[in-house]
Amino acid sequence: MKEQAGLRRPRWWTTVRRATRSSAVGTDKVDGRETVKLKVTVKGGGVVTLDIDAATFLEVRLTREVDVSGTSTASDADVGFPGRVGFG
Protein backbone atom coordinates (compact mmCIF):
# COMPACT_ATOMS: atom_id res chain seq x y z
CA MET A 1 0.00 0.00 0.00
CA LYS A 2 1.64 3.22 -1.14
CA GLU A 3 0.91 6.62 0.27
CA GLN A 4 -1.88 8.13 -1.78
CA ALA A 5 -3.67 11.47 -1.61
CA GLY A 6 -1.63 12.55 1.42
CA LEU A 7 -2.80 9.65 3.61
CA ARG A 8 -0.31 7.66 5.65
CA ARG A 9 -0.58 4.13 6.92
CA PRO A 10 -2.02 3.93 10.43
CA ARG A 11 0.51 3.09 13.18
CA TRP A 12 -1.03 -0.32 13.84
CA TRP A 13 -0.31 -1.37 10.25
CA THR A 14 3.43 -1.69 10.99
CA THR A 15 2.72 -3.91 14.01
CA VAL A 16 0.57 -6.25 11.93
CA ARG A 17 3.05 -6.34 9.04
CA ARG A 18 5.94 -7.34 11.34
CA ALA A 19 3.90 -9.98 13.16
CA THR A 20 4.57 -13.69 13.03
CA ARG A 21 0.83 -14.32 13.31
CA SER A 22 -2.26 -12.11 13.29
CA SER A 23 -5.99 -12.70 13.31
CA ALA A 24 -9.26 -10.84 13.78
CA VAL A 25 -10.88 -12.06 16.99
CA GLY A 26 -14.17 -10.16 16.93
CA THR A 27 -15.73 -6.80 17.61
CA ASP A 28 -16.16 -4.78 20.79
CA LYS A 29 -17.29 -1.35 22.01
CA VAL A 30 -14.56 0.82 23.50
CA ASP A 31 -15.47 4.29 24.79
CA GLY A 32 -18.71 4.14 22.80
CA ARG A 33 -16.95 3.30 19.53
CA GLU A 34 -17.49 0.10 17.56
CA THR A 35 -14.09 -1.56 17.19
CA VAL A 36 -12.52 -4.54 15.47
CA LYS A 37 -10.22 -6.55 17.73
CA LEU A 38 -6.97 -7.88 16.20
CA LYS A 39 -4.69 -10.33 18.01
CA VAL A 40 -1.08 -10.10 16.87
CA THR A 41 1.82 -12.36 17.90
CA VAL A 42 5.08 -10.46 17.53
CA LYS A 43 8.61 -11.77 17.20
CA GLY A 44 9.83 -12.95 20.58
CA GLY A 45 6.44 -14.42 21.48
CA GLY A 46 4.69 -11.35 22.88
CA VAL A 47 1.01 -10.85 22.11
CA VAL A 48 -0.50 -7.48 21.21
CA THR A 49 -4.26 -6.99 21.02
CA LEU A 50 -5.35 -3.97 19.00
CA ASP A 51 -8.81 -2.41 19.11
CA ILE A 52 -9.26 -0.54 15.83
CA ASP A 53 -12.11 1.96 15.32
CA ALA A 54 -14.38 0.41 12.67
CA ALA A 55 -15.24 3.79 11.11
CA THR A 56 -11.85 5.54 11.04
CA PHE A 57 -9.38 2.60 11.28
CA LEU A 58 -7.50 4.37 14.08
CA GLU A 59 -6.19 2.61 17.19
CA VAL A 60 -8.47 2.99 20.19
CA ARG A 61 -6.80 0.59 22.64
CA LEU A 62 -3.57 -1.40 22.68
CA THR A 63 -2.99 -4.31 25.08
CA ARG A 64 0.43 -5.95 25.39
CA GLU A 65 0.91 -9.32 27.03
CA VAL A 66 4.45 -10.35 27.95
CA ASP A 67 5.99 -13.11 30.04
CA VAL A 68 8.19 -11.82 32.84
CA SER A 69 10.04 -14.57 34.70
CA GLY A 70 7.37 -17.09 33.71
CA THR A 71 4.48 -14.85 34.77
CA SER A 72 2.17 -13.38 32.14
CA THR A 73 1.69 -9.62 32.52
CA ALA A 74 -0.71 -7.43 30.53
CA SER A 75 -0.66 -3.67 30.10
CA ASP A 76 -3.38 -1.55 28.49
CA ALA A 77 -2.98 1.78 26.76
CA ASP A 78 -5.99 3.77 25.59
CA VAL A 79 -5.07 5.73 22.50
CA GLY A 80 -7.23 8.78 21.98
CA PHE A 81 -7.73 10.76 18.82
CA PRO A 82 -10.18 13.51 19.82
CA GLY A 83 -11.27 15.55 16.84
CA ARG A 84 -9.12 13.65 14.33
CA VAL A 85 -10.60 11.83 11.38
CA GLY A 86 -8.65 9.80 8.84
CA PHE A 87 -5.30 8.11 9.04
CA GLY A 88 -2.83 9.40 11.64
C-alpha positions in Angstrom: 0.0 0.0 0.0 1.6 3.2 -1.1 0.9 6.6 0.3 -1.9 8.1 -1.8 -3.7 11.5 -1.6 -1.6 12.5 1.4 -2.8 9.7 3.6 -0.3 7.7 5.6 -0.6 4.1 6.9 -2.0 3.9 10.4 0.5 3.1 13.2 -1.0 -0.3 13.8 -0.3 -1.4 10.2 3.4 -1.7 11.0 2.7 -3.9 14.0 0.6 -6.2 11.9 3.1 -6.3 9.0 5.9 -7.3 11.3 3.9 -10.0 13.2 4.6 -13.7 13.0 0.8 -14.3 13.3 -2.3 -12.1 13.3 -6.0 -12.7 13.3 -9.3 -10.8 13.8 -10.9 -12.1 17.0 -14.2 -10.2 16.9 -15.7 -6.8 17.6 -16.2 -4.8 20.8 -17.3 -1.4 22.0 -14.6 0.8 23.5 -15.5 4.3 24.8 -18.7 4.1 22.8 -17.0 3.3 19.5 -17.5 0.1 17.6 -14.1 -1.6 17.2 -12.5 -4.5 15.5 -10.2 -6.6 17.7 -7.0 -7.9 16.2 -4.7 -10.3 18.0 -1.1 -10.1 16.9 1.8 -12.4 17.9 5.1 -10.5 17.5 8.6 -11.8 17.2 9.8 -13.0 20.6 6.4 -14.4 21.5 4.7 -11.4 22.9 1.0 -10.8 22.1 -0.5 -7.5 21.2 -4.3 -7.0 21.0 -5.3 -4.0 19.0 -8.8 -2.4 19.1 -9.3 -0.5 15.8 -12.1 2.0 15.3 -14.4 0.4 12.7 -15.2 3.8 11.1 -11.8 5.5 11.0 -9.4 2.6 11.3 -7.5 4.4 14.1 -6.2 2.6 17.2 -8.5 3.0 20.2 -6.8 0.6 22.6 -3.6 -1.4 22.7 -3.0 -4.3 25.1 0.4 -5.9 25.4 0.9 -9.3 27.0 4.4 -10.4 28.0 6.0 -13.1 30.0 8.2 -11.8 32.8 10.0 -14.6 34.7 7.4 -17.1 33.7 4.5 -14.9 34.8 2.2 -13.4 32.1 1.7 -9.6 32.5 -0.7 -7.4 30.5 -0.7 -3.7 30.1 -3.4 -1.6 28.5 -3.0 1.8 26.8 -6.0 3.8 25.6 -5.1 5.7 22.5 -7.2 8.8 22.0 -7.7 10.8 18.8 -10.2 13.5 19.8 -11.3 15.6 16.8 -9.1 13.7 14.3 -10.6 11.8 11.4 -8.6 9.8 8.8 -5.3 8.1 9.0 -2.8 9.4 11.6 
